[in-house]
Amino acid sequence: MNIAQNQIASRPVVTPVYKMFRIGIIVGGRVVEELKCLPGKTVTIGTLPGNDIQIADSANAPLSLVLFHYESGNRCQMHLGKGMTARMSAQSGIQEIEARTEDKVLSLDSSADRGKIVIDDITLIFQFVDVPATTKQEPKQPERKDRGVLGKCMSVLGR
């Protein structure tokens, strides 16, 4: 391998920076869980065991509801079920949304959009966050230390 090939092979591989959707689950004033969603992920909430966020059975708790569907980039759909309230900070200002009688669907289009959803005594906070670029070194071949039978004997003797 020549010098130019060696320099190219030793450069770190950098993955691109992208957005991730982060959800914190707060019960009784304490953060009990955090979910991080990549594009294409659907987050469900409800009383059934198969949901991503499983909550206790209460008056406003759905059996299963797609709460967030993170599409790509900074686009995310938020679904509010009956009895849920939300407060959202967007580029246009602060919005308060209540889904008293019917489900509501909201679109989060900006990386500045963040907020909270309240279902009885459970609070969910959400926001877009940057995922830091990771630097990964390409694997290198280890140097050969054994030089046949004579080399092994010399290494045992410390020479």
Contact map, one row per residue, 1 for C-alpha under 8 A:
111011000000000000000000000000000000000000000000000000000000000000000000000000000000000000000000000000000000000000000000000000000000000000000000000000000000000
111111000000000000000000000000000000000000000000000000000000000000000000000000000000000000000000000000000000000000000000000000000000000000000000000000000000000
111111100000000000000000000000000000000000000000000000000000000000000000000000000000000000000000000000000000000000000000000000000000000000000000000000000000000
011111110000000000000000000000000000000000000000000000000000000000000000000000000000000000000000000000000000000000000000000000000000000000000000000000000000000
111111111000000000000000000000000000000000000000000000000000000000000000000000000000000000000000000000000000000000000000000000000000000000000000000000000000000
111111111100000000000000000000000000000000000000000000000000000000000000000000000000000000000000000000000000000000000000000000000000000000000000000000000000000
001111111110000000000000000000000000000000000000000000000000000000000000000000000000000000000000000000000000000000000000000000000000000000000000000000000000000
000111111110000000000000000000000000000000000000000000000000000000000000000000000000000000000000000000000000000000000000000000000000000000000000000000000000000
000011111110000000000000000000000000000000000000000000000000000000000000000000000000000000000000000000000000000000000000000000000000000001000000000000000000000
000001111111000000000000000000000000000000000000000000000000000000000000000000000000000000000000000000000000000000000000000000000000000011000000000000000000000
000000111111100000000000000000000000000000000000000000000000000000000000000000000000000000000000000000000000000000000000000000000000000011000000000000000000000
000000000111110000000000000000000000000000000000000000000000000000000000000000000000000000000000000000000000000000000000000000000000001111000000000000000000000
000000000011111000000000000000000000000000000000000000000000000000000000000000000000000000000000000000000000000000000000000000000000001111000000000000000000000
000000000001111100000000000000000000000000000000000000000000000000000000000000000000000000000000000000000000000000000000000000000000111100000000000000000000000
000000000000111110000000000000000000000000000000000000000000000000000000000000000000000000000000000000000000000000000000000000000000111000000000000000000000000
000000000000011111000000000000000000000000000000000000000000000000000000000000000000000000000000000000000000000000000000000000000000100000000000000000000000000
000000000000001111100000000000000000000000000000000000000000000000000000000000000000000000000000000000000000000000000000000000000111100000000000000000000000000
000000000000000111110000000000000000000000000000000000000000000000000000100000000000000000000000000000000000000000000000000000000111000000000000000000000000000
000000000000000011111000000000000000010000000000000000000000000000000000110000000000000000000000000000000000001000000000000000011110000000000000000000000000000
000000000000000001111100000000000001111000000000000000000000000000000000000000000000000000000000000000000000000000000000000000011110000000000000000000000000000
000000000000000000111110000000000001110000000000000000000000000000000100000000000000000000000000000000000000000000000000000001111000000000000000000000000000000
000000000000000000011111000000000111100000000000000000000000000000000000000000000000000000000000000000000000000000000000000001111000000000000000000000000000000
000000000000000000001111100000000111000000000000000000000000000000000000000000000000000000000000000000000000000000000000000111100000000000000000000000000000000
000000000000000000000111110000111110000000000000000000000000000000000000000000000000000000000000000000000000000000000000000111000000000000000000000000000000000
000000000000000000000011111000111100000000000000000000000000000000000000000000000000000000000000000000000000000000000000011110000000000000000000000000000000000
000000000000000000000001111111111000000000000000000000000000000000000000000000000000000000000000000000000000000000000000011110000000000000000000000000000000000
000000000000000000000000111111110000000000000000000000000000000000000000000000000000000000000000000000000000000000000000111000000000000000000000000000000000000
000000000000000000000000011111000000000000000000000000000000000000000000000000000000000000000000000000000000000000000000110000000000000000000000000000000000000
000000000000000000000000011111100000000000000000000000000000000000000000000000000000000000000000000000000000000000000000000000000000000000000000000000000000000
000000000000000000000000011111110000000000000000000000000000000000000000000000000000000000000000000000000000000000000000000000000000000000000000000000000000000
000000000000000000000001111011111100000000000000000000000000000000000000000000000000000000000000000000000000000000000000000000000000000000000000000000000000000
000000000000000000000001111001111100000000000000000000000000000000000000000000000000000000000000000000000000000000000000000000000000000000000000000000000000000
000000000000000000000001110000111110000000000000000000000000000000000000000000000000000000000000000000000000000000000000000000000000000000000000000000000000000
000000000000000000000111100000111111000000000000000000000000000000000000000000000000000000000000000000000000000000000000000000000000000000000000000000000000000
000000000000000000000111000000001111100000000000000000000000000000000000000000000000000000000000000000000000000000000000000000000000000000000000000000000000000
000000000000000000011110000000000111110000000000000000000000000000000000000000000000000000000000000000000000000000000000000000000000000000000000000000000000000
000000000000000000011100000000000011111010000000000000000000000000000100000000000000000000000000000000000000000000000000000000000000000000000000000000000000000
000000000000000000111000000000000001111110000000000000000000000000000100000000000000000000000000000000000000000000000000000000000000000000000000000000000000000
000000000000000000010000000000000000111110000000000000000000000000000111100000000000000000000000000000000000000000000000000000000000000000000000000000000000000
000000000000000000000000000000000000011111000000000000000000000000001111000000000000000000000000000000000000000000000000000000000000000000000000000000000000000
000000000000000000000000000000000000111111100000000000000000000000001110000000000000000000000000000000000000000000000000000000000000000000000000000000000000000
000000000000000000000000000000000000000111110000000000000000000001111100000000000000000000000000000000000000000000000000000000000000000000000000000000000000000
000000000000000000000000000000000000000011111000001110000000000001111000000000000000000000000000000000000000000000000000000000000000000000000000000000000000000
000000000000000000000000000000000000000001111100001110000000000111110000000000000000000000000000000000000000000000000000000000000000000000000000000000000000000
000000000000000000000000000000000000000000111110001111100000011111100000000000000000000000000000000000000000000000000000000000000000000000000000000000000000000
000000000000000000000000000000000000000000011111001011100000111110000000000000000000000000000000000000000000000000000000000000000000000000000000000000000000000
000000000000000000000000000000000000000000001111101001111000111100000000000000000000000000000000000000000000000000000000000000000000000000000000000000000000000
000000000000000000000000000000000000000000000111111001000000001100000000000000000000000000000000000000000000000000000000000000000000000000000000000000000000000
000000000000000000000000000000000000000000000011111001000000000000000000000000000000000000000000000000000000000000000000000000000000000000000000000000000000000
000000000000000000000000000000000000000000000001111101000000000000000000000000000000000000000000000000000000000000000000000000000000000000000000000000000000000
000000000000000000000000000000000000000000111111111111000000000100000000000000000000000000000000000000000000000000000000000000000000000000000000000000000000000
000000000000000000000000000000000000000000111000011111000000000000000000000000000000000000000000000000000000000000000000000000000000000000000000000000000000000
000000000000000000000000000000000000000000111100001111100000000000000000000000000000000000000000000000000000000000000000000000000000000000000000000000000000000
000000000000000000000000000000000000000000001111111111110000000000000000000000000000000000000000000000000000000000000000000000000000000000000000000000000000000
000000000000000000000000000000000000000000001110000011111000100000000000000000000000000000000000000000000000000000000000000000000000000000000000000000000000000
000000000000000000000000000000000000000000000010000001111100100000000000000000000000000000000000000000000000000000000000000000000000000000000000000000000000000
000000000000000000000000000000000000000000000010000000111110100000000000000000000000000000000000000000000000000000000000000000000000000000000000000000000000000
000000000000000000000000000000000000000000000000000000011111100000000000000000000000000000000000000000000000000000000001000000000000000000000000000000000000000
000000000000000000000000000000000000000000000000000000001111100000000000000000000000000000000000000000000000000000000000000000000000000000000000000000000000000
000000000000000000000000000000000000000000000000000000000111110000000000000000000111000000000000000000000000000000000011000000000000000000000000000000000000000
000000000000000000000000000000000000000000000110000000111111111000000000000000000000000000000000000000000000000000000011000000000000000000000000000000000000000
000000000000000000000000000000000000000000001110000000000001111110000000000000001000000000000000000000000000000000000000000000000000000000000000000000000000000
000000000000000000000000000000000000000000001111000000000000111110000000000000000000000000000000000000000000000000000000000000000000000000000000000000000000000
000000000000000000000000000000000000000000011111001000000000011111000000000000000000000000000000000000000000000000000000000000000000000000000000000000000000000
000000000000000000000000000000000000000000011100000000000000011111100000000000101000000000000000000000000000000000000000000000000000000000000000000000000000000
000000000000000000000000000000000000000001111000000000000000000111111000000000100000000000000000000000000000000000000000000000000000000000000000000000000000000
000000000000000000000000000000000000000001111000000000000000000011111000000001110000000000000000000000000000000000000000000000000000000000000000000000000000000
000000000000000000000000000000000000000001110000000000000000000001111100000111100000000000000000000000000000000000000000000000000000000000000000000000000000000
000000000000000000000000000000000000000111100000000000000000000001111110000111000000000000000000000000000000000000000000000000000000000000000000000000000000000
000000000000000000001000000000000000111111000000000000000000000000011111001110000000000000000000000000000000000000000000000000000000000000000000000000000000000
000000000000000000000000000000000000001110000000000000000000000000001111111110000000000000000000000000000000000000000000000000000000000000000000000000000000000
000000000000000000000000000000000000001100000000000000000000000000000111111100000000000000000000000000000000000000000000000000000000000000000000000000000000000
000000000000000001100000000000000000001000000000000000000000000000000011111000000000000000000000000000000000000000000000000000000000000000000000000000000000000
000000000000000000100000000000000000000000000000000000000000000000000011111100000000000000000000000000000001111000000000000000010000000000000000000000000000000
000000000000000000000000000000000000000000000000000000000000000000000111111110000000000000000000000000000011110000000000000000000000000000000000000000000000000
000000000000000000000000000000000000000000000000000000000000000000011111011111000000000000000000000000000011100000000000000000000000000000000000000000000000000
000000000000000000000000000000000000000000000000000000000000000000011110001111100000000000000000000000001111000000000000000000000000000000000000000000000000000
000000000000000000000000000000000000000000000000000000000000000000111000000111110000000000000000000000001111000000000000000000000000000000000000000000000000000
000000000000000000000000000000000000000000000000000000000000000011110000000011111000000000000000000000111100000000000000000000000000000000000000000000000000000
000000000000000000000000000000000000000000000000000000000000000000100000000001111101110000000000001000111000000000000000000000000000000000000000000000000000000
000000000000000000000000000000000000000000000000000000000000010010000000000000111111000000000000001001110000000000000000000000000000000000000000000000000000000
000000000000000000000000000000000000000000000000000000000001000000000000000000011111000000000000001111100000000000000000000000000000000000000000000000000000000
000000000000000000000000000000000000000000000000000000000001000000000000000000001111100000000000011110000000000000000010000000000000000000000000000000000000000
000000000000000000000000000000000000000000000000000000000001000000000000000000011111110000000000011100000000000000001111000000000000000000000000000000000000000
000000000000000000000000000000000000000000000000000000000000000000000000000000010011111000000001111000000000000000001110000000000000000000000000000000000000000
000000000000000000000000000000000000000000000000000000000000000000000000000000010001111100000001110000000000000000111100000000000000000000000000000000000000000
000000000000000000000000000000000000000000000000000000000000000000000000000000000000111110000111100000000000000000111000000000000000000000000000000000000000000
000000000000000000000000000000000000000000000000000000000000000000000000000000000000011111000111000000000000000011110000000000000000000000000000000000000000000
000000000000000000000000000000000000000000000000000000000000000000000000000000000000001111111110000000000000000111100000000000000000000000000000000000000000000
000000000000000000000000000000000000000000000000000000000000000000000000000000000000000111111110000000000000010111000000000000000000000000000000000000000000000
000000000000000000000000000000000000000000000000000000000000000000000000000000000000000011111000000000000000010110000000000000000000000000000000000000000000000
000000000000000000000000000000000000000000000000000000000000000000000000000000000000000011111100000000000000000000000000000000000000000000000000000000000000000
000000000000000000000000000000000000000000000000000000000000000000000000000000000000000011111110000000000000000000000000000000000000000000000000000000000000000
000000000000000000000000000000000000000000000000000000000000000000000000000000000000001111011111000000000000000000000000000000000000000000000000000000000000000
000000000000000000000000000000000000000000000000000000000000000000000000000000000000001111001111100000000000000000000000000000000000000000000000000000000000000
000000000000000000000000000000000000000000000000000000000000000000000000000000000000111100000111110000000000000000000000000000000000000000000000000000000000000
000000000000000000000000000000000000000000000000000000000000000000000000000000000000111000000011111000000000000000000000000000000000000000000000000000000000000
000000000000000000000000000000000000000000000000000000000000000000000000000000000011110000000001111100000000000000000000000000000000000000000000000000000000000
000000000000000000000000000000000000000000000000000000000000000000000000000000011111100000000000111111110000000000000000000000000000000000000000000000000000000
000000000000000000000000000000000000000000000000000000000000000000000000000000000111000000000000011111000000000000000000000000000000000000000000000000000000000
000000000000000000000000000000000000000000000000000000000000000000000000000000000110000000000000001111100000000000000000000000000000000000000000000000000000000
000000000000000000000000000000000000000000000000000000000000000000000000000000001100000000000000001111110000000000000000000000000000000000000000000000000000000
000000000000000000000000000000000000000000000000000000000000000000000000000000111100000000000000001011111000000000000000000000000000000000000000000000000000000
000000000000000000000000000000000000000000000000000000000000000000000000000000111000000000000000001001111100000000000000000000000000000000000000000000000000000
000000000000000000000000000000000000000000000000000000000000000000000000000011110000000000000000000000111110000000000000000000000000000000000000000000000000000
000000000000000000000000000000000000000000000000000000000000000000000000000011100000000000000000000000011111000000000000000000000000000000000000000000000000000
000000000000000000000000000000000000000000000000000000000000000000000000001111000000000000000000000000001111100000000000000000000000000000000000000000000000000
000000000000000000000000000000000000000000000000000000000000000000000000011111000000000000000000000000000111110010000000000000000000000000000000000000000000000
000000000000000000000000000000000000000000000000000000000000000000000000011100000000000000000000000000000011111010000000000000000000000000000000000000000000000
000000000000000000000000000000000000000000000000000000000000000000000000011000000000000001100000000000000001111110000000000000000000000000000000000000000000000
000000000000000000100000000000000000000000000000000000000000000000000000010000000000000000000000000000000000111110000000000000111000000000000000000000000000000
000000000000000000000000000000000000000000000000000000000000000000000000000000000000000011100000000000000000011111000000000000110000000000000000000000000000000
000000000000000000000000000000000000000000000000000000000000000000000000000000000000000111100000000000000001111111100000000000110000000000000000000000000000000
000000000000000000000000000000000000000000000000000000000000000000000000000000000000000111000000000000000000000111110000000011110000000000000000000000000000000
000000000000000000000000000000000000000000000000000000000000000000000000000000000000011110000000000000000000000011111000000011100000000000000000000000000000000
000000000000000000000000000000000000000000000000000000000000000000000000000000000000011100000000000000000000000001111100001111000000000000000000000000000000000
000000000000000000000000000000000000000000000000000000000000000000000000000000000001111000000000000000000000000000111110001110000000000000000000000000000000000
000000000000000000000000000000000000000000000000000000000000000000000000000000000001110000000000000000000000000000011111111100000000000000000000000000000000000
000000000000000000000000000000000000000000000000000000000001100000000000000000000011100000000000000000000000000000001111111000000000000000000000000000000000000
000000000000000000000000000000000000000000000000000000000101100000000000000000000001000000000000000000000000000000000111110000000000000000000000000000000000000
000000000000000000000000001100000000000000000000000000000000000000000000000000000000000000000000000000000000000000000111111000000000000000000000000000000000000
000000000000000000000000111100000000000000000000000000000000000000000000000000000000000000000000000000000000000000000111111100000000000000000000000000000000000
000000000000000000000000111000000000000000000000000000000000000000000000000000000000000000000000000000000000000000011110111110000000000000000000000000000000000
000000000000000000000011110000000000000000000000000000000000000000000000000000000000000000000000000000000000000000011100011111000000000000000000000000000000000
000000000000000000000011110000000000000000000000000000000000000000000000000000000000000000000000000000000000000001111000001111100000000000000000000000000000000
000000000000000000001111000000000000000000000000000000000000000000000000000000000000000000000000000000000000000001110000000111110000000000000000000000000000000
000000000000000000001110000000000000000000000000000000000000000000000000000000000000000000000000000000000000001111100000000011111000000000000000000000000000000
000000000000000000111100000000000000000000000000000000000000000000000000010000000000000000000000000000000000001111000000000001111100000000000000000000000000000
000000000000000000111100000000000000000000000000000000000000000000000000000000000000000000000000000000000000001000000000000000111110000000000000000000000000000
000000000000000011110000000000000000000000000000000000000000000000000000000000000000000000000000000000000000000000000000000000011111000000000000000000000000000
000000000000000011110000000000000000000000000000000000000000000000000000000000000000000000000000000000000000000000000000000000001111100000000000000000000000000
000000000000000011000000000000000000000000000000000000000000000000000000000000000000000000000000000000000000000000000000000000000111110000000000000000000000000
000000000000011110000000000000000000000000000000000000000000000000000000000000000000000000000000000000000000000000000000000000000011111000000000000000000000000
000000000000011000000000000000000000000000000000000000000000000000000000000000000000000000000000000000000000000000000000000000000001111100000000000000000000000
000000000001111000000000000000000000000000000000000000000000000000000000000000000000000000000000000000000000000000000000000000000000111110000000000000000000000
000000000001110000000000000000000000000000000000000000000000000000000000000000000000000000000000000000000000000000000000000000000000011111000000000000000000000
000000000111100000000000000000000000000000000000000000000000000000000000000000000000000000000000000000000000000000000000000000000000001111100000000000000000000
000000001111100000000000000000000000000000000000000000000000000000000000000000000000000000000000000000000000000000000000000000000000000111110000000000000000000
000000000000000000000000000000000000000000000000000000000000000000000000000000000000000000000000000000000000000000000000000000000000000011111000000000000000000
000000000000000000000000000000000000000000000000000000000000000000000000000000000000000000000000000000000000000000000000000000000000000001111100000000000000000
000000000000000000000000000000000000000000000000000000000000000000000000000000000000000000000000000000000000000000000000000000000000000000111110000000000000000
000000000000000000000000000000000000000000000000000000000000000000000000000000000000000000000000000000000000000000000000000000000000000000011111000000000000000
000000000000000000000000000000000000000000000000000000000000000000000000000000000000000000000000000000000000000000000000000000000000000000001111100000000000000
000000000000000000000000000000000000000000000000000000000000000000000000000000000000000000000000000000000000000000000000000000000000000000000111111000000000000
000000000000000000000000000000000000000000000000000000000000000000000000000000000000000000000000000000000000000000000000000000000000000000000011111000100000000
000000000000000000000000000000000000000000000000000000000000000000000000000000000000000000000000000000000000000000000000000000000000000000000001111110110000000
000000000000000000000000000000000000000000000000000000000000000000000000000000000000000000000000000000000000000000000000000000000000000000000001111111110000000
000000000000000000000000000000000000000000000000000000000000000000000000000000000000000000000000000000000000000000000000000000000000000000000000011111110000000
000000000000000000000000000000000000000000000000000000000000000000000000000000000000000000000000000000000000000000000000000000000000000000000000011111111000000
000000000000000000000000000000000000000000000000000000000000000000000000000000000000000000000000000000000000000000000000000000000000000000000000001111111100000
000000000000000000000000000000000000000000000000000000000000000000000000000000000000000000000000000000000000000000000000000000000000000000000000111111111110000
000000000000000000000000000000000000000000000000000000000000000000000000000000000000000000000000000000000000000000000000000000000000000000000000011111111111000
000000000000000000000000000000000000000000000000000000000000000000000000000000000000000000000000000000000000000000000000000000000000000000000000000011111111100
000000000000000000000000000000000000000000000000000000000000000000000000000000000000000000000000000000000000000000000000000000000000000000000000000001111111111
000000000000000000000000000000000000000000000000000000000000000000000000000000000000000000000000000000000000000000000000000000000000000000000000000000111111111
000000000000000000000000000000000000000000000000000000000000000000000000000000000000000000000000000000000000000000000000000000000000000000000000000000011111111
000000000000000000000000000000000000000000000000000000000000000000000000000000000000000000000000000000000000000000000000000000000000000000000000000000001111111
000000000000000000000000000000000000000000000000000000000000000000000000000000000000000000000000000000000000000000000000000000000000000000000000000000000111111
000000000000000000000000000000000000000000000000000000000000000000000000000000000000000000000000000000000000000000000000000000000000000000000000000000000111111
